[in-house]
Amino acid sequence: MAIKDYIELMIPYHFPISLSGFLAGYFILSANASPANLIISAFVVSVLLVGAFNSFNGVFDKDIDMINKSYRPIPSGKISQESALYFSLFLYLLAVLSSLLINTDFLLLVLLNLLLITLYSIPKIRLKDRFLLSNLTVSTQYGIFPILFSYTLSPAKILPLELLAFTFMLAFSTSATKDFQDYIGDRAFNVNTLPVVLGPIRFSNIVSVFLLIPYMYILLMSFFGVFKLAAILSCSLLIFAIKIGNDLRENPNDRYGLVIKKSVLLYISTLLIITILFSV
């Protein structure tokens, strides 16, 4: 058991997904600069919540991960389920305590977030096992909450629902690609993910369309003047989205998670461009 095992348990490559959403929300929505201590605290909470989410879910995913990701800290025996559970609860506690340093709205959002990601994993309720609810939960976790967190720091502007719709669609298409890597274990334990229910080949064709929808949405919103016309420049990543869709159709099982890594990069790159275009 080593520190690096606990870091791996948190799945750190998910951190930039949440942080990019937080930064996009802050620079686009904030009317005034917030104190540095609030921004840092909010950053810390965003990381803690992602780490807690992945650690807590890993506790209940041990059997599935024995098939899908036997190298992970829990199925490989590097960290016990009990230790991982205590660690995730510790991260939850730190997130709540850190939220007290920010404001009441932020704290309420964190508590709501904790409820959602707990329901995602705990037995009997376990939203992860339920068709579509799994993807909707993950999309809310990464596509909605980071924007809302940043909005509470300086909520002078009206919260643009069209921006939340965009980040949600972007997160949904990204989360959908992750299900392919977990297909074999999910099928063995009757987890009703989209590839399990629809079949990996059929769903790979559907995801190829999902990946394009956020960029079609940008074009539509720009055409009607809802988004700045410059936002169309983000559609330069459409070629990358098409490439990811083609990769999925060629290799729908994606056992090594290459497609999800490309999707994460696409997500972060898109939000980065949108943030720059909307902030100038």
Wavefront OBJ file of the C-alpha trace (Angstrom):
o trace
v 0.000 0.000 0.000
v 1.546 3.292 -1.124
v 0.491 6.880 -1.687
v 0.589 6.320 -5.453
v -2.014 3.561 -5.054
v -4.443 5.980 -3.403
v -3.754 8.530 -6.110
v -4.505 5.874 -8.725
v -7.675 4.950 -6.817
v -8.962 8.494 -7.377
v -8.377 8.151 -11.172
v -6.499 11.456 -11.502
v -6.909 11.742 -15.265
v -10.564 12.553 -14.498
v -9.539 15.669 -12.555
v -9.007 17.854 -15.654
v -12.550 17.061 -16.836
v -14.066 18.631 -13.737
v -11.515 21.431 -13.491
v -11.956 22.449 -17.130
v -15.694 22.753 -16.535
v -15.085 24.802 -13.410
v -12.720 27.173 -15.229
v -15.105 27.507 -18.155
v -17.917 28.432 -15.822
v -15.808 30.869 -13.839
v -14.332 32.824 -16.743
v -17.560 32.887 -18.734
v -20.056 33.573 -15.959
v -18.244 35.503 -13.244
v -19.013 39.204 -13.309
v -16.270 40.085 -10.836
v -12.994 38.515 -9.832
v -13.358 36.325 -6.747
v -10.814 36.259 -3.923
v -7.947 33.867 -4.588
v -8.697 31.821 -1.470
v -12.240 31.099 -2.701
v -11.041 30.024 -6.123
v -8.368 27.757 -4.631
v -10.843 26.253 -2.164
v -13.336 25.585 -4.959
v -10.568 23.987 -7.017
v -9.669 21.732 -4.114
v -13.288 20.727 -3.561
v -13.709 19.873 -7.264
v -10.701 17.544 -7.106
v -11.819 16.012 -3.810
v -15.288 15.239 -5.165
v -13.931 13.520 -8.264
v -11.472 11.533 -6.144
v -14.186 10.604 -3.647
v -16.573 9.624 -6.438
v -14.094 7.295 -8.115
v -12.763 5.846 -4.850
v -16.248 5.209 -3.443
v -17.459 3.659 -6.680
v -14.353 1.468 -6.824
v -15.314 -0.097 -3.484
v -18.546 -1.449 -4.953
v -17.069 -2.235 -8.363
v -14.430 -4.699 -7.155
v -15.949 -7.776 -8.815
v -16.569 -5.974 -12.100
v -13.085 -4.463 -12.041
v -11.600 -7.926 -11.538
v -12.683 -8.482 -15.143
v -12.421 -5.023 -16.657
v -9.489 -3.478 -14.809
v -7.697 -6.038 -12.668
v -4.717 -3.676 -12.418
v -6.720 -1.157 -10.359
v -5.702 -0.794 -6.680
v -8.685 -2.658 -5.166
v -8.967 -5.731 -7.448
v -5.164 -6.070 -7.517
v -5.097 -6.190 -3.715
v -2.969 -3.067 -3.285
v -5.772 -1.426 -1.292
v -8.502 -3.264 0.626
v -12.158 -2.403 0.111
v -12.392 -1.257 3.720
v -9.407 1.061 3.381
v -10.758 2.440 0.113
v -14.134 3.081 1.743
v -12.574 4.991 4.653
v -10.423 6.933 2.206
v -13.427 7.947 0.097
v -15.362 9.016 3.198
v -12.347 11.052 4.288
v -12.339 12.808 0.915
v -16.062 13.472 1.243
v -15.508 15.022 4.672
v -12.681 17.208 3.401
v -14.886 18.390 0.532
v -17.657 19.416 2.907
v -15.291 21.135 5.352
v -13.580 23.005 2.522
v -16.984 24.103 1.230
v -17.617 25.850 4.543
v -14.846 28.278 3.561
v -16.709 29.339 0.417
v -20.418 30.069 0.772
v -23.763 28.481 1.602
v -24.824 27.926 -2.011
v -21.569 26.156 -2.766
v -21.993 23.950 0.321
v -25.540 23.003 -0.671
v -24.353 22.065 -4.156
v -21.596 19.906 -2.670
v -24.097 18.097 -0.432
v -26.391 17.531 -3.409
v -23.424 16.261 -5.398
v -22.466 13.869 -2.616
v -26.012 12.506 -2.530
v -26.030 11.914 -6.277
v -22.667 10.160 -6.463
v -23.535 8.054 -3.405
v -26.755 6.874 -5.036
v -24.708 6.063 -8.120
v -22.736 3.379 -6.269
v -24.537 1.984 -3.228
v -26.268 -1.410 -3.633
v -30.029 -1.701 -4.184
v -30.294 1.890 -5.447
v -27.067 1.871 -7.506
v -27.861 4.172 -10.389
v -24.839 2.797 -12.212
v -26.753 -0.423 -12.945
v -29.763 1.357 -14.389
v -30.206 1.992 -18.084
v -29.428 5.605 -19.056
v -29.427 6.787 -15.413
v -25.766 5.828 -15.174
v -24.783 8.106 -18.066
v -27.103 10.888 -16.922
v -25.538 10.810 -13.442
v -21.967 10.922 -14.731
v -22.875 13.659 -17.221
v -24.377 15.716 -14.410
v -21.324 15.102 -12.239
v -18.860 16.335 -14.862
v -20.997 18.538 -17.111
v -23.295 20.408 -14.719
v -21.856 20.589 -11.211
v -18.476 22.169 -12.128
v -20.304 25.010 -13.900
v -22.643 25.506 -10.944
v -19.739 25.451 -8.485
v -18.002 28.273 -10.307
v -21.252 30.199 -10.697
v -21.724 30.412 -6.911
v -18.433 32.305 -6.548
v -19.782 35.375 -8.338
v -23.421 34.859 -9.366
v -24.056 38.364 -10.694
v -24.905 37.198 -14.197
v -27.962 35.164 -15.118
v -27.052 31.494 -15.353
v -27.229 30.627 -19.088
v -29.071 27.334 -19.423
v -27.816 27.024 -22.994
v -24.247 26.733 -21.665
v -25.288 24.029 -19.183
v -27.039 22.186 -22.009
v -23.849 22.282 -24.059
v -21.541 21.038 -21.269
v -24.075 18.326 -20.386
v -24.204 17.062 -23.978
v -20.427 17.156 -24.178
v -20.107 15.196 -20.918
v -22.750 12.689 -22.012
v -20.945 11.834 -25.233
v -17.669 11.484 -23.316
v -19.167 9.236 -20.626
v -20.778 7.064 -23.284
v -17.372 6.189 -24.756
v -16.200 4.965 -21.322
v -18.868 2.243 -21.270
v -17.157 0.381 -24.097
v -14.048 -0.295 -22.027
v -16.201 -1.809 -19.254
v -18.490 -3.796 -21.545
v -17.316 -7.335 -20.735
v -17.486 -6.994 -16.943
v -20.712 -5.000 -17.069
v -22.361 -7.663 -19.183
v -21.174 -10.417 -16.820
v -22.770 -8.657 -13.822
v -25.907 -7.451 -15.617
v -25.031 -3.766 -15.479
v -27.441 -2.165 -17.919
v -25.104 0.236 -19.652
v -25.906 1.394 -23.152
v -23.461 -1.001 -24.898
v -24.816 -3.947 -22.860
v -28.435 -3.166 -23.672
v -27.991 -2.101 -27.289
v -24.901 -4.132 -28.178
v -21.430 -2.643 -28.689
v -21.578 -2.517 -32.478
v -24.977 -0.834 -32.666
v -24.140 1.577 -29.886
v -20.771 2.475 -31.428
v -22.735 3.842 -34.375
v -25.008 5.794 -32.022
v -22.066 7.252 -30.072
v -20.512 8.399 -33.328
v -23.562 10.661 -33.677
v -23.542 11.645 -29.977
v -20.004 12.971 -30.377
v -21.143 15.347 -33.117
v -24.270 16.711 -31.397
v -22.514 19.280 -29.117
v -20.845 20.869 -32.135
v -24.065 20.889 -34.132
v -25.618 22.591 -31.114
v -22.916 25.280 -31.180
v -23.578 25.949 -34.850
v -27.308 26.217 -34.197
v -26.938 28.530 -31.179
v -24.461 30.725 -33.058
v -26.785 30.937 -36.063
v -29.628 32.202 -33.847
v -27.329 34.599 -32.017
v -27.456 32.835 -28.650
v -23.708 32.127 -28.696
v -21.041 34.445 -30.000
v -20.367 33.840 -33.666
v -16.748 33.124 -32.776
v -17.915 30.000 -30.935
v -18.148 28.330 -34.334
v -14.346 28.130 -34.219
v -14.685 25.398 -31.596
v -16.224 23.261 -34.334
v -12.700 22.868 -35.684
v -12.604 19.954 -33.222
v -15.413 18.304 -35.133
v -12.796 16.435 -37.174
v -11.363 15.020 -33.946
v -14.871 13.942 -32.853
v -15.434 12.205 -36.187
v -12.082 10.413 -35.805
v -13.067 9.147 -32.340
v -16.374 7.888 -33.717
v -14.563 6.031 -36.493
v -12.173 4.480 -33.957
v -15.148 3.196 -31.969
v -16.796 1.643 -34.988
v -13.555 -0.112 -35.858
v -12.930 -1.299 -32.298
v -16.225 -1.186 -30.337
v -14.865 -3.147 -27.361
v -12.056 -0.631 -26.651
v -10.551 -2.907 -23.997
v -7.589 -0.613 -23.371
v -9.631 2.569 -23.015
v -7.892 4.393 -25.866
v -11.129 5.963 -27.082
v -12.141 7.308 -23.661
v -8.730 8.977 -23.297
v -9.205 10.653 -26.683
v -12.740 11.665 -25.669
v -11.451 13.245 -22.456
v -8.906 15.197 -24.485
v -11.669 16.302 -26.855
v -13.816 17.412 -23.909
v -11.056 19.471 -22.306
v -9.938 20.994 -25.619
v -13.490 22.007 -26.502
v -14.112 23.680 -23.140
v -10.751 25.441 -23.355
v -11.621 26.950 -26.739
v -15.129 27.871 -25.615
v -13.730 29.540 -22.486
v -11.281 31.630 -24.474
v -13.859 32.656 -27.079
v -16.531 33.583 -24.533
v -14.141 35.423 -22.221
v -12.663 37.856 -24.753
l 1 2 3 4 5 6 7 8 9 10 11 12 13 14 15 16 17 18 19 20 21 22 23 24 25 26 27 28 29 30 31 32 33 34 35 36 37 38 39 40 41 42 43 44 45 46 47 48 49 50 51 52 53 54 55 56 57 58 59 60 61 62 63 64 65 66 67 68 69 70 71 72 73 74 75 76 77 78 79 80 81 82 83 84 85 86 87 88 89 90 91 92 93 94 95 96 97 98 99 100 101 102 103 104 105 106 107 108 109 110 111 112 113 114 115 116 117 118 119 120 121 122 123 124 125 126 127 128 129 130 131 132 133 134 135 136 137 138 139 140 141 142 143 144 145 146 147 148 149 150 151 152 153 154 155 156 157 158 159 160 161 162 163 164 165 166 167 168 169 170 171 172 173 174 175 176 177 178 179 180 181 182 183 184 185 186 187 188 189 190 191 192 193 194 195 196 197 198 199 200 201 202 203 204 205 206 207 208 209 210 211 212 213 214 215 216 217 218 219 220 221 222 223 224 225 226 227 228 229 230 231 232 233 234 235 236 237 238 239 240 241 242 243 244 245 246 247 248 249 250 251 252 253 254 255 256 257 258 259 260 261 262 263 264 265 266 267 268 269 270 271 272 273 274 275 276 277 278 279 280
